[in-house]
Amino acid sequence: MTGEITPSNIVGAALLMQFSIYLVIAVTLAILPNVVKSHTVLRGDEYTAVRTSTTYWIVFALFLITLALLLFSDAFSSIWGPMYRLHGKAVITWSTSLLLVFLSDYALIGALCYFTGLSKSPFLAIIMALPALAVFLEEPAIRVIWYVVISVALVTAFTYIGYKTSGRDANMRWRTAQVVVTASTLVFGTWIGLITRT
């Protein structure tokens, strides 16, 4: 038995990644309160609207779609396809399925971040982890670089959205410092991952 990594190994690892990410999302949604700011005399409660049945159904539907993309990829359907007499009937290539899985993860987690506090969202950590997961899943370097660009763009947007300028620029400088450190750390960590993978 050789230690060679095959596409079916990568797709299997991606399935485990999806189960893990969606488990974290489900647990976090269960923990999050629906009220972000409590009621005051001048302002009513502000709701995140993430703990609705619609949100749970959207998350569940995307989970099933990403699982289907991976299960019906050519690399993984070659494992279960012969049992159902489906030889060579893959719906999608494993590389394309991984790309679509990562893009759907970015879309879902980006939306969850937007509705749960932007730069203060607990889901922001998942956005930062996706490029590292792409390195682990041996995605091509160009895709990993694009995932880093998407991650940095989302973090930057979430850091500056809703920012109200004032006479002082101290708050803006804190936000800029946060973006610089986050982006630099992500780029540096991903770069190390890319140059050290075999």
Rosetta silent file (secondary structure, phi, psi, omega in degrees, C-alpha in Angstrom):
SEQUENCE: MTGEITPSNIVGAALLMQFSIYLVIAVTLAILPNVVKSHTVLRGDEYTAVRTSTTYWIVFALFLITLALLLFSDAFSSIWGPMYRLHGKAVITWSTSLLLVFLSDYALIGALCYFTGLSKSPFLAIIMALPALAVFLEEPAIRVIWYVVISVALVTAFTYIGYKTSGRDANMRWRTAQVVVTASTLVFGTWIGLITRT
SCORE:     score description
SCORE:     0.000 S_00000001
   1 L     0.000  128.241 -178.772    0.000    0.000    0.000 S_00000001
   2 L   -93.526  162.240  179.408    1.454    3.341   -1.022 S_00000001
   3 L   -94.112   19.858 -177.235    1.147    6.632    0.782 S_00000001
   4 L   -73.655  136.871  178.835    0.026    8.442   -2.371 S_00000001
   5 L   -89.164  125.786 -179.198   -2.878   10.838   -2.001 S_00000001
   6 L  -104.829  163.917  176.228   -5.602   10.244   -4.572 S_00000001
   7 H   -56.727  -34.455  178.647   -8.492   12.498   -5.619 S_00000001
   8 H   -67.618  -31.309  174.438  -10.908   10.263   -3.698 S_00000001
   9 H   -64.627  -42.309 -179.020   -8.819   10.856   -0.543 S_00000001
  10 H   -65.128  -44.658  179.115   -9.070   14.614   -1.112 S_00000001
  11 H   -64.984  -38.592  176.178  -12.832   14.471   -1.698 S_00000001
  12 H   -62.037  -41.839  176.384  -13.217   12.324    1.439 S_00000001
  13 H   -65.397  -36.466  178.020  -11.268   14.899    3.441 S_00000001
  14 H   -66.026  -36.551  175.336  -13.445   17.642    1.921 S_00000001
  15 H   -61.379  -45.108  176.989  -16.554   15.758    3.093 S_00000001
  16 H   -61.923  -39.565  177.393  -15.139   15.681    6.617 S_00000001
  17 H   -60.658  -44.991 -179.058  -14.342   19.409    6.301 S_00000001
  18 H   -64.781  -43.788  176.431  -17.936   20.165    5.293 S_00000001
  19 H   -57.615  -43.628 -178.211  -19.372   18.139    8.176 S_00000001
  20 H   -66.278  -46.619 -179.336  -17.052   19.986   10.571 S_00000001
  21 H   -61.990  -46.260 -177.898  -17.799   23.467    9.216 S_00000001
  22 H   -71.200  -27.579  172.880  -21.544   22.920    9.229 S_00000001
  23 H   -65.994  -43.955  176.868  -21.418   21.443   12.723 S_00000001
  24 H   -61.518  -42.521  178.819  -19.633   24.595   13.910 S_00000001
  25 H   -61.883  -46.636 -178.338  -22.240   26.729   12.119 S_00000001
  26 H   -62.515  -44.842  179.799  -25.142   24.797   13.686 S_00000001
  27 H   -64.491  -42.302 -179.720  -23.708   24.973   17.200 S_00000001
  28 H   -65.569  -41.540  177.280  -22.929   28.685   16.815 S_00000001
  29 H   -62.533  -35.239  178.431  -26.424   29.450   15.510 S_00000001
  30 H   -69.259  -31.809 -178.377  -27.868   27.610   18.499 S_00000001
  31 H   -80.269  -36.869 -174.905  -25.714   29.643   20.899 S_00000001
  32 L   -60.887  137.552  173.530  -26.268   33.083   19.332 S_00000001
  33 L   -80.025  155.187  175.863  -29.021   35.206   20.821 S_00000001
  34 L   -77.395  -24.700 -178.842  -31.549   36.746   18.465 S_00000001
  35 E   -94.798  123.298  178.841  -31.234   40.090   20.231 S_00000001
  36 E   -89.416  -48.508  178.739  -28.021   41.975   19.532 S_00000001
  37 E  -120.692  135.580 -176.497  -28.764   45.169   21.445 S_00000001
  38 L   -77.541  162.447 -178.050  -31.234   45.249   24.267 S_00000001
  39 L   -64.086  134.717  172.819  -34.243   47.481   24.417 S_00000001
  40 L  -126.776  178.356 -179.439  -33.764   51.050   25.626 S_00000001
  41 L   -64.414  -39.588 -175.767  -36.108   53.986   25.977 S_00000001
  42 L   -91.180  -13.523 -174.973  -35.033   55.461   22.630 S_00000001
  43 L  -143.780  139.437  176.482  -34.516   52.260   20.694 S_00000001
  44 L   -81.770 -179.969  178.310  -36.224   48.898   20.476 S_00000001
  45 L   -64.030  143.217  173.939  -34.503   45.546   20.294 S_00000001
  46 E  -107.611  128.333 -174.770  -32.328   44.898   17.236 S_00000001
  47 E  -107.054  144.581  177.601  -32.544   41.367   15.907 S_00000001
  48 L   -80.781  -26.474 -179.153  -29.964   39.434   13.945 S_00000001
  49 L    64.745   20.722  178.163  -32.633   37.328   12.226 S_00000001
  50 L   -92.348  -17.516 -178.866  -30.251   34.381   12.036 S_00000001
  51 L   -99.569   47.477  176.082  -32.180   32.106   14.389 S_00000001
  52 L  -106.961  162.510  178.558  -35.167   31.763   12.130 S_00000001
  53 H   -64.316  -30.850  177.857  -36.423   28.596   10.494 S_00000001
  54 H   -62.271  -43.737  179.183  -35.535   30.144    7.110 S_00000001
  55 H   -61.790  -45.852  179.913  -31.900   30.469    8.123 S_00000001
  56 H   -62.442  -39.113  178.807  -31.745   26.893    9.319 S_00000001
  57 H   -68.537  -37.922  177.516  -33.330   25.636    6.078 S_00000001
  58 H   -64.576  -45.669  178.829  -30.900   27.673    3.948 S_00000001
  59 H   -61.631  -43.923 -179.904  -27.928   26.325    5.902 S_00000001
  60 H   -64.919  -42.164  179.399  -29.280   22.777    5.648 S_00000001
  61 H   -63.247  -43.922  178.052  -29.962   23.114    1.899 S_00000001
  62 H   -65.557  -35.463  175.671  -26.445   24.422    1.231 S_00000001
  63 H   -60.277  -47.437  179.489  -25.037   21.600    3.339 S_00000001
  64 H   -65.343  -38.153  178.712  -26.883   19.045    1.199 S_00000001
  65 H   -64.275  -46.015 -179.449  -25.830   20.771   -2.031 S_00000001
  66 H   -66.826  -35.779  175.622  -22.163   20.803   -1.061 S_00000001
  67 H   -64.550  -42.073  178.719  -22.347   17.162    0.017 S_00000001
  68 H   -63.185  -40.774  177.975  -23.966   16.240   -3.298 S_00000001
  69 H   -57.905  -41.393 -179.343  -21.256   18.117   -5.203 S_00000001
  70 H   -76.162  -42.915 -177.695  -18.613   16.061   -3.450 S_00000001
  71 H   -66.248  -34.340 -177.781  -20.433   12.707   -3.499 S_00000001
  72 L   -95.990   11.135  175.055  -21.255   12.925   -7.208 S_00000001
  73 E   -72.383  159.284 -176.560  -17.791   14.082   -8.257 S_00000001
  74 H   -61.262  -34.476 -177.773  -15.845   11.765  -10.525 S_00000001
  75 H   -69.431  -37.874 -175.675  -13.336   10.880   -7.800 S_00000001
  76 H   -91.632  -31.054  178.708  -15.911    9.819   -5.249 S_00000001
  77 H   -69.721  -19.000  175.711  -18.564    8.351   -7.533 S_00000001
  78 H   -68.930  -19.396  178.325  -15.920    5.900   -8.746 S_00000001
  79 H   -80.993  -48.630 -175.649  -16.063    4.394   -5.240 S_00000001
  80 H   -98.162  -16.928 -177.082  -19.826    3.926   -4.937 S_00000001
  81 H   -58.722  -44.312  179.963  -20.809    4.019   -8.631 S_00000001
  82 H   -58.759  -29.674  178.402  -19.995    0.371   -9.468 S_00000001
  83 H   -63.635  -27.517 -178.099  -22.417   -0.789   -6.764 S_00000001
  84 H  -109.364   15.043  179.856  -25.230    0.914   -8.706 S_00000001
  85 L    59.300   37.639  178.729  -23.892    0.005  -12.160 S_00000001
  86 L  -111.254   77.940 -179.751  -22.942    3.620  -12.830 S_00000001
  87 L   -88.452  123.789  175.237  -19.558    3.344  -14.496 S_00000001
  88 L    67.831   25.872 -178.841  -18.143    6.655  -15.736 S_00000001
  89 L  -110.502   40.449 -179.951  -21.329    8.613  -15.038 S_00000001
  90 L   -69.445  144.525 -179.135  -19.894   11.312  -12.813 S_00000001
  91 L   -81.765  -34.577 -170.916  -21.786   14.576  -12.789 S_00000001
  92 E  -150.333  151.415  176.616  -18.839   16.854  -12.090 S_00000001
  93 L   -73.717  152.173 -177.531  -15.053   16.675  -11.813 S_00000001
  94 H   -64.421  -34.208  179.958  -13.683   16.528   -8.299 S_00000001
  95 H   -67.251  -42.178  177.690  -11.634   19.709   -8.821 S_00000001
  96 H   -67.296  -38.268  179.402  -14.678   21.692   -9.946 S_00000001
  97 H   -63.699  -39.264  176.990  -16.742   20.312   -7.075 S_00000001
  98 H   -63.002  -42.564  178.233  -14.112   21.521   -4.570 S_00000001
  99 H   -59.210  -47.852 -179.348  -14.151   24.983   -6.152 S_00000001
 100 H   -65.487  -34.567  177.076  -17.950   25.171   -5.934 S_00000001
 101 H   -64.395  -46.684  179.594  -17.896   23.920   -2.341 S_00000001
 102 H   -63.669  -42.200 -179.729  -15.417   26.625   -1.302 S_00000001
 103 H   -65.653  -38.348  177.401  -17.372   29.350   -3.116 S_00000001
 104 H   -69.186  -34.869  175.078  -20.645   28.255   -1.498 S_00000001
 105 H   -62.131  -44.819  177.933  -18.913   28.206    1.893 S_00000001
 106 H   -60.966  -42.323 -178.947  -17.720   31.774    1.332 S_00000001
 107 H   -64.014  -47.842 -178.912  -21.208   32.896    0.291 S_00000001
 108 H   -65.152  -48.651 -176.221  -22.940   31.305    3.284 S_00000001
 109 H   -69.260  -34.808  174.576  -20.380   32.328    5.880 S_00000001
 110 H   -61.069  -43.644  177.963  -20.156   35.830    4.413 S_00000001
 111 H   -65.113  -41.828  178.211  -23.926   36.208    4.745 S_00000001
 112 H   -62.997  -39.868  176.741  -23.846   34.859    8.298 S_00000001
 113 H   -62.787  -41.916 -178.157  -21.068   37.327    9.187 S_00000001
 114 H   -60.364  -40.223 -176.336  -23.050   40.180    7.682 S_00000001
 115 H   -89.706   -2.320 -177.589  -26.097   39.389    9.810 S_00000001
 116 L  -126.062   34.535  170.780  -24.220   38.601   13.045 S_00000001
 117 L   110.943    9.807  176.694  -22.045   41.606   13.706 S_00000001
 118 H    54.968 -114.917 -176.591  -19.753   42.035   10.685 S_00000001
 119 H   -71.523  -12.194  178.172  -16.197   42.211   12.044 S_00000001
 120 H   -98.371    4.221 -176.664  -17.439   41.068   15.476 S_00000001
 121 L   -68.552  139.638  176.195  -19.162   37.982   14.061 S_00000001
 122 L   -68.775  -18.078 -178.679  -18.133   34.613   15.479 S_00000001
 123 L   -79.259  -10.656 -178.216  -18.251   33.212   11.927 S_00000001
 124 H   -60.443  -31.867  179.875  -15.328   35.391   10.795 S_00000001
 125 H   -62.932  -32.234  178.603  -12.876   32.782   12.047 S_00000001
 126 H   -67.563  -39.491  177.478  -14.224   30.282    9.502 S_00000001
 127 H   -59.080  -40.054 -178.733  -13.519   32.718    6.671 S_00000001
 128 H   -71.704  -23.262 -178.221   -9.950   32.981    7.890 S_00000001
 129 H   -85.854  -19.914 -174.173   -9.596   29.180    8.040 S_00000001
 130 H   -60.588  -42.208  176.836  -10.782   28.417    4.498 S_00000001
 131 H   -61.667  -37.221  177.931   -7.447   29.162    2.718 S_00000001
 132 H   -65.528  -39.307  176.727   -5.616   26.868    5.144 S_00000001
 133 H   -64.355  -35.869  177.373   -8.172   24.142    4.487 S_00000001
 134 H   -65.025  -38.533  176.069   -7.619   24.661    0.746 S_00000001
 135 H   -63.451  -44.974  179.334   -3.880   24.133    1.235 S_00000001
 136 H   -60.229  -38.653 -179.158   -4.612   20.966    3.207 S_00000001
 137 L   -83.675   10.499  175.957   -6.926   19.712    0.438 S_00000001
 138 L    56.858   39.370  172.788   -4.130   20.329   -2.074 S_00000001
 139 L   -65.386  151.068  177.268   -6.036   22.889   -4.090 S_00000001
 140 L   -58.250  149.144 -176.133   -3.931   24.475   -6.862 S_00000001
 141 H   -56.499  -38.328 -178.408   -1.867   27.443   -5.670 S_00000001
 142 H   -64.015  -37.563  177.021   -3.794   29.905   -7.855 S_00000001
 143 H   -68.238  -41.847  179.238   -7.074   28.899   -6.213 S_00000001
 144 H   -60.022  -41.693  177.897   -5.566   29.164   -2.752 S_00000001
 145 H   -61.784  -41.611  177.743   -4.367   32.668   -3.634 S_00000001
 146 H   -65.876  -36.228  176.582   -7.883   33.575   -4.783 S_00000001
 147 H   -64.436  -37.097  176.201   -9.311   32.202   -1.548 S_00000001
 148 H   -64.039  -43.393  179.451   -6.886   34.442    0.359 S_00000001
 149 H   -61.630  -44.517  178.413   -8.019   37.420   -1.734 S_00000001
 150 H   -62.240  -44.473  179.920  -11.684   36.602   -1.039 S_00000001
 151 H   -61.085  -47.102 -179.681  -10.981   36.192    2.695 S_00000001
 152 H   -64.651  -40.991  179.333   -9.081   39.475    2.930 S_00000001
 153 H   -63.009  -42.578  179.234  -11.756   41.299    0.903 S_00000001
 154 H   -66.405  -44.499  179.466  -14.541   40.007    3.164 S_00000001
 155 H   -62.249  -42.586  178.918  -12.671   40.814    6.364 S_00000001
 156 H   -62.929  -47.133  179.922  -11.868   44.300    5.053 S_00000001
 157 H   -61.738  -44.416 -178.641  -15.466   44.927    3.986 S_00000001
 158 H   -67.509  -27.347  179.245  -16.866   43.672    7.295 S_00000001
 159 H   -73.796  -34.598 -175.586  -14.408   45.841    9.212 S_00000001
 160 H   -99.730  -16.776  178.552  -15.399   49.048    7.422 S_00000001
 161 L   -65.123  135.271  177.946  -19.138   48.464    6.774 S_00000001
 162 L    79.486    2.937  179.742  -21.241   50.507    9.136 S_00000001
 163 L   -74.944  128.055  178.696  -18.284   52.624   10.220 S_00000001
 164 L  -105.155  121.742 -179.169  -19.378   56.159   11.032 S_00000001
 165 L   -71.445  150.643  177.627  -16.730   58.782   10.620 S_00000001
 166 L  -135.790 -176.294  179.862  -16.211   61.290   13.358 S_00000001
 167 L   -64.407  -25.233  179.345  -13.966   64.252   13.999 S_00000001
 168 L  -103.636  149.977  179.892  -11.230   61.914   15.212 S_00000001
 169 L  -104.924   14.696 -177.515   -9.618   59.266   13.126 S_00000001
 170 H   -62.597  -43.750 -179.544   -8.587   57.010   16.038 S_00000001
 171 H   -64.061  -39.773  178.413  -11.363   54.487   15.372 S_00000001
 172 H   -64.362  -37.445  179.304  -10.466   54.351   11.681 S_00000001
 173 H   -68.099  -37.150  176.192   -6.825   53.738   12.562 S_00000001
 174 H   -63.383  -43.450  179.816   -7.799   50.854   14.863 S_00000001
 175 H   -64.634  -41.541  179.089   -9.877   49.325   12.082 S_00000001
 176 H   -64.843  -41.377  177.642   -7.071   49.770    9.560 S_00000001
 177 H   -62.548  -40.189  178.168   -4.587   48.181   11.956 S_00000001
 178 H   -61.369  -44.635  179.694   -6.967   45.261   12.447 S_00000001
 179 H   -64.706  -43.872 -178.748   -7.233   44.732    8.677 S_00000001
 180 H   -62.514  -46.102 -179.181   -3.458   44.992    8.152 S_00000001
 181 H   -66.435  -44.385 -179.668   -2.659   42.468   10.892 S_00000001
 182 H   -62.634  -48.341 -179.184   -5.413   40.065    9.814 S_00000001
 183 H   -64.611  -43.254 -179.782   -4.488   40.230    6.126 S_00000001
 184 H   -63.252  -43.601  179.198   -0.766   39.950    6.809 S_00000001
 185 H   -63.808  -43.252  179.122   -1.217   36.959    9.092 S_00000001
 186 H   -63.756  -45.386  179.382   -3.471   35.215    6.595 S_00000001
 187 H   -64.212  -45.512 -178.345   -1.102   35.850    3.678 S_00000001
 188 H   -63.651  -47.286  179.888    1.956   34.809    5.692 S_00000001
 189 H   -63.590  -41.429  178.734    0.364   31.629    7.042 S_00000001
 190 H   -67.767  -39.747  178.529   -0.997   30.609    3.647 S_00000001
 191 H   -60.271  -45.195  177.726    2.339   31.334    1.968 S_00000001
 192 H   -61.075  -42.927  178.567    4.126   29.082    4.472 S_00000001
 193 H   -61.282  -39.824 -179.183    1.515   26.380    3.861 S_00000001
 194 H   -70.185  -41.308 -175.967    1.984   26.600    0.086 S_00000001
 195 H   -79.123  -17.520 -178.619    5.771   26.506    0.084 S_00000001
 196 H  -100.724   -8.172  179.106    6.024   23.668    2.597 S_00000001
 197 L   -74.719  148.323 -174.898    3.453   21.296    1.165 S_00000001
 198 L   -90.940    0.000    0.000    4.884   18.365   -0.715 S_00000001
